[in-house]
Amino acid sequence: MQSKAIHHFPQYVFRDGKKLLWNPILKKAYQNRPEERVRLQIVEYLIHEANISTARISFESPVHLVNDRPASRTDLIVYDKQFKPLLLVECKSTDVTLSEKASLQIARYNQKVGAPFLLITNGVEDYWFNSDSENVKSLDDIPVLFQSSDQPDRNFPYWSERSFAGNKSHPDARRWILQSCSDLYQSDQALHFLNFEDAPDEFYLPNYYRILPVDGENKIAASLSATPFGATKLNLILNRKGKNLGLLSASLDLIAERETANSIVQSAKGMQKVNLMEEADFSFAASLPDQLTSLYILMAKIVE
């Protein structure tokens, strides 16, 4: 079934300008790794929708299996109110296809943990199981104990904690940023975490992107990203037939301040400064989807 974590996102912090995952339970920063992102997405669902107390969630508990040196560690264990194991969770990266091997792994762990419910997830799909001393049974639906009973308040601080919106963003840009976060990240369409490992750090490109089709050949990958200084950037990647042709990186704060050199477009031709308000008629009065065509036309004109 579709993962319950698909519309949840991990929290982030900046340390010395570097963007790191933030574990809200352990109060620790981690490297931005795929499996860790999935694990923290599941934690977000459990806390904010299933109303599981943070005191009942543990990370990396040691499991001593036969011939296992050193001891294996579980991804997550959720305890009941008497602090007996209730749910064992195994997390995989989003690009890992869930298989029988993963089911056997979590079943082996549960011989030591003894949780009545098991979950294997890659953040896109969830597989739930009921386990007793003799059998592990696949479930067609999420157990009642873990079904959604609430929704988080996805206000500006919520998106800021997840590094989509800068906490010092210009007041004139905030409403547009908030609406754009909803448009991009609460849609049922698939999201992709893109790394762009060779991109300059100052663009803050690694992030969750929504792929927006322009026409049969062209697509734009769009994201909002906070900077270590509390500002917000709009990043658009123009892709044609599977090839990335150009990047548009816009400072929404500079646009709000009416600065003319508010954006750059980078392509094989080099880097060009642009005024998004003048050259693409960009406005906070219109939504991102409504301005996508004009933004594409500007990018295409520059990179071609």
C-alpha positions as CSV (number, residue, x, y, z in Angstrom):
1,M,0.0,0.0,0.0
2,Q,1.1,3.6,-0.4
3,S,3.3,4.7,2.4
4,K,1.7,6.7,5.2
5,A,5.0,8.7,5.3
6,I,4.7,9.9,1.7
7,H,3.4,13.4,2.6
8,H,5.8,13.7,5.6
9,F,9.3,15.1,5.6
10,P,12.3,14.9,8.0
11,Q,13.4,18.0,9.9
12,Y,16.8,19.6,9.1
13,V,19.3,21.9,10.7
14,F,22.3,23.8,9.4
15,R,25.7,23.2,11.0
16,D,28.6,25.3,9.7
17,G,26.5,25.9,6.5
18,K,26.0,22.2,6.0
19,K,22.4,20.8,5.8
20,L,21.9,17.9,8.2
21,L,19.0,15.7,9.1
22,W,17.6,16.4,12.6
23,N,16.3,13.7,14.8
24,P,13.6,15.4,17.0
25,I,13.5,12.5,19.5
26,L,17.3,12.0,20.1
27,K,18.0,15.7,19.5
28,K,20.9,14.8,17.2
29,A,22.0,15.7,13.7
30,Y,22.7,13.1,11.1
31,Q,24.2,12.9,7.6
32,N,21.6,13.3,4.9
33,R,21.3,9.6,3.9
34,P,18.4,8.0,2.0
35,E,17.5,5.4,4.7
36,E,17.7,8.0,7.4
37,R,15.3,10.3,5.6
38,V,12.8,7.4,5.3
39,R,13.2,6.5,9.0
40,L,12.5,10.1,10.0
41,Q,9.6,10.4,7.7
42,I,8.0,7.4,9.4
43,V,8.7,9.0,12.8
44,E,6.9,12.1,11.6
45,Y,3.9,10.1,10.7
46,L,3.8,8.2,13.9
47,I,4.1,11.4,16.0
48,H,2.0,13.8,14.0
49,E,-0.8,11.6,12.7
50,A,-0.9,8.4,14.7
51,N,-0.3,10.4,17.9
52,I,2.4,8.1,19.3
53,S,4.3,9.6,22.2
54,T,8.0,10.3,21.4
55,A,8.8,8.5,24.7
56,R,7.6,5.3,23.1
57,I,9.8,5.3,20.1
58,S,13.4,3.9,20.2
59,F,16.1,3.9,17.6
60,E,18.8,1.3,16.8
61,S,18.1,-1.1,19.6
62,P,20.6,-4.0,19.6
63,V,19.3,-7.4,18.6
64,H,21.6,-10.4,19.3
65,L,21.0,-13.0,16.6
66,V,22.8,-16.3,16.3
67,N,26.2,-16.0,14.7
68,D,25.7,-12.2,14.5
69,R,28.8,-10.2,15.3
70,P,28.5,-7.4,16.1
71,A,24.9,-7.3,17.2
72,S,22.3,-6.1,14.6
73,R,20.3,-3.0,15.3
74,T,16.6,-2.3,14.7
75,D,15.6,0.8,12.8
76,L,12.6,1.6,15.0
77,I,10.7,0.0,17.8
78,V,7.4,1.5,19.0
79,Y,6.3,0.5,22.6
80,D,2.8,0.3,24.1
81,K,1.9,2.2,27.2
82,Q,3.3,-0.5,29.4
83,F,6.5,-0.2,27.4
84,K,6.3,-3.6,25.8
85,P,7.3,-3.9,22.1
86,L,4.3,-3.1,19.9
87,L,5.7,-2.3,16.4
88,L,9.0,-3.2,14.8
89,V,9.9,-1.1,11.7
90,E,12.5,-1.8,9.0
91,C,13.4,1.1,6.8
92,K,14.9,0.9,3.3
93,S,15.9,3.6,0.8
94,T,13.3,4.8,-1.6
95,D,15.2,3.3,-4.5
96,V,15.1,-0.2,-2.9
97,T,12.3,-2.5,-4.0
98,L,10.8,-4.2,-1.0
99,S,11.2,-8.0,-1.3
100,E,10.8,-11.3,0.5
101,K,14.4,-10.9,1.8
102,A,13.4,-7.8,3.7
103,S,10.4,-9.7,5.2
104,L,12.7,-12.5,6.4
105,Q,15.1,-10.0,7.9
106,I,12.5,-8.2,10.0
107,A,10.9,-11.6,11.0
108,R,14.4,-12.7,12.3
109,Y,14.8,-9.5,14.3
110,N,11.3,-10.0,15.7
111,Q,12.2,-13.4,17.1
112,K,14.2,-11.3,19.7
113,V,11.9,-8.2,19.9
114,G,8.5,-10.0,20.0
115,A,6.4,-7.2,18.6
116,P,2.8,-8.1,17.4
117,F,3.1,-5.7,14.5
118,L,5.8,-5.3,11.8
119,L,6.3,-2.7,9.2
120,I,8.7,-2.7,6.2
121,T,8.8,0.6,4.3
122,N,10.8,2.5,1.7
123,G,8.9,5.7,2.2
124,V,6.9,5.0,-1.0
125,E,5.3,1.7,-0.1
126,D,4.4,0.2,3.3
127,Y,4.1,-3.5,4.0
128,W,2.4,-4.3,7.3
129,F,2.4,-7.7,9.1
130,N,0.8,-9.2,12.2
131,S,3.2,-11.5,14.1
132,D,2.7,-14.1,16.8
133,S,4.9,-16.8,18.2
134,E,4.3,-19.1,15.2
135,N,3.2,-17.1,12.2
136,V,3.8,-13.8,10.4
137,K,0.7,-12.7,8.4
138,S,0.5,-10.0,5.8
139,L,-2.1,-7.3,6.4
140,D,-4.2,-5.5,3.8
141,D,-4.6,-2.4,5.8
142,I,-2.7,-0.4,8.5
143,P,-3.5,-1.7,12.0
144,V,-6.1,0.5,13.8
145,L,-3.5,1.4,16.5
146,F,-1.4,3.2,13.9
147,Q,-4.1,4.7,11.7
148,S,-4.2,8.5,11.3
149,S,-6.1,10.3,14.0
150,D,-4.8,13.8,13.5
151,Q,-3.0,16.1,11.0
152,P,0.0,18.4,11.7
153,D,-0.5,22.1,11.3
154,R,1.4,22.7,8.2
155,N,2.1,26.4,8.9
156,F,5.2,28.4,8.0
157,P,7.2,27.2,11.0
158,Y,6.4,23.6,10.0
159,W,7.9,24.1,6.5
160,S,10.8,26.1,7.9
161,E,11.8,23.2,10.3
162,R,11.9,20.9,7.2
163,S,14.1,23.4,5.3
164,F,11.7,24.3,2.6
165,A,11.1,27.8,3.9
166,G,13.7,30.1,5.4
167,N,12.8,31.3,8.9
168,K,13.8,34.9,8.1
169,S,11.9,35.0,4.8
170,H,10.6,38.4,3.7
171,P,7.1,39.0,5.0
172,D,5.9,39.8,1.4
173,A,7.0,36.4,0.2
174,R,5.7,34.2,3.0
175,R,2.1,33.7,1.8
176,W,3.4,32.6,-1.6
177,I,6.0,30.3,-0.1
178,L,3.4,28.7,2.1
179,Q,1.0,28.2,-0.8
180,S,3.9,26.8,-3.0
181,C,4.9,24.3,-0.3
182,S,1.3,23.0,-0.3
183,D,1.3,22.9,-4.2
184,L,4.6,21.1,-4.4
185,Y,4.7,18.8,-1.4
186,Q,1.1,17.9,-0.5
187,S,0.1,16.8,-4.0
188,D,-0.6,13.1,-4.7
189,Q,2.0,13.2,-7.5
190,A,5.3,11.5,-6.8
191,L,8.2,13.4,-5.3
192,H,11.9,12.7,-5.9
193,F,14.8,13.5,-3.6
194,L,17.5,14.8,-6.0
195,N,21.1,15.2,-4.9
196,F,22.9,17.2,-7.6
197,E,26.2,16.3,-5.9
198,D,28.4,18.3,-8.2
199,A,26.3,21.5,-8.0
200,P,27.7,24.6,-6.1
201,D,26.8,24.5,-2.4
202,E,25.3,28.0,-2.5
203,F,22.4,26.8,-4.6
204,Y,21.2,24.4,-1.9
205,L,19.9,22.1,-4.6
206,P,19.7,18.7,-2.8
207,N,16.0,18.5,-1.8
208,Y,12.7,17.0,-2.6
209,Y,11.5,17.9,-6.1
210,R,8.2,17.6,-7.8
211,I,8.4,16.9,-11.5
212,L,6.1,19.2,-13.4
213,P,5.4,18.4,-17.1
214,V,5.5,21.3,-19.5
215,D,4.8,19.4,-22.8
216,G,5.7,16.1,-24.3
217,E,9.5,16.7,-24.3
218,N,10.1,19.1,-21.5
219,K,9.7,18.9,-17.7
220,I,10.6,21.1,-14.8
221,A,11.8,19.8,-11.5
222,A,10.7,22.3,-8.8
223,S,11.7,22.8,-5.2
224,L,11.8,25.4,-2.4
225,S,14.9,25.4,-0.2
226,A,15.9,27.3,2.9
227,T,19.4,28.7,3.2
228,P,21.6,28.8,6.4
229,F,20.8,32.5,6.6
230,G,17.1,32.1,6.8
231,A,16.2,33.0,3.2
232,T,14.2,31.0,0.7
233,K,15.2,30.0,-2.8
234,L,13.0,28.7,-5.7
235,N,15.0,26.2,-7.7
236,L,13.8,25.0,-11.1
237,I,15.7,22.4,-13.3
238,L,14.7,22.3,-17.0
239,N,14.9,18.7,-18.3
240,R,14.4,17.8,-22.0
241,K,14.2,14.1,-23.0
242,G,15.9,13.1,-19.8
243,K,18.7,15.6,-20.0
244,N,19.1,18.5,-17.6
245,L,19.7,21.7,-19.6
246,G,19.5,24.5,-17.1
247,L,19.0,25.6,-13.6
248,L,17.0,28.7,-12.5
249,S,17.7,29.7,-8.9
250,A,15.6,32.6,-7.6
251,S,16.0,34.5,-4.3
252,L,12.4,35.0,-3.2
253,D,13.6,37.5,-0.6
254,L,15.4,39.7,-3.3
255,I,12.2,39.6,-5.4
256,A,10.2,40.7,-2.4
257,E,12.7,43.6,-1.9
258,R,12.3,44.5,-5.6
259,E,16.0,43.9,-6.3
260,T,16.6,43.6,-10.1
261,A,19.4,41.0,-9.9
262,N,17.2,38.5,-8.0
263,S,17.8,35.2,-10.0
264,I,20.4,33.3,-12.0
265,V,20.1,30.8,-14.8
266,Q,23.0,28.4,-15.2
267,S,23.5,26.3,-18.3
268,A,26.2,25.1,-20.6
269,K,26.4,28.7,-21.8
270,G,27.4,29.8,-18.3
271,M,25.7,31.8,-15.7
272,Q,23.3,34.7,-16.4
273,K,21.7,37.1,-13.9
274,V,18.0,37.8,-14.6
275,N,15.2,39.8,-13.2
276,L,12.4,37.3,-12.8
277,M,9.8,40.0,-12.3
278,E,10.6,41.7,-15.6
279,E,11.7,38.8,-17.8
280,A,9.1,36.2,-16.7
281,D,6.5,38.5,-15.2
282,F,6.9,36.7,-11.9
283,S,4.5,37.8,-9.2
284,F,3.6,36.7,-5.7
285,A,0.0,37.3,-6.7
286,A,0.0,34.1,-8.9
287,S,0.7,30.5,-7.9
288,L,3.8,28.6,-9.0
289,P,1.7,26.3,-11.3
290,D,0.1,29.3,-13.0
291,Q,3.5,30.8,-13.7
292,L,5.2,27.6,-14.8
293,T,4.8,28.3,-18.6
294,S,6.4,31.8,-18.4
295,L,9.3,30.5,-16.3
296,Y,9.9,27.6,-18.8
297,I,9.9,30.1,-21.7
298,L,12.5,32.2,-20.0
299,M,14.7,29.2,-19.2
300,A,14.4,27.7,-22.6
301,K,15.3,31.0,-24.3
302,I,18.4,31.3,-22.2
303,V,19.7,27.8,-22.5
304,E,19.0,27.2,-26.2
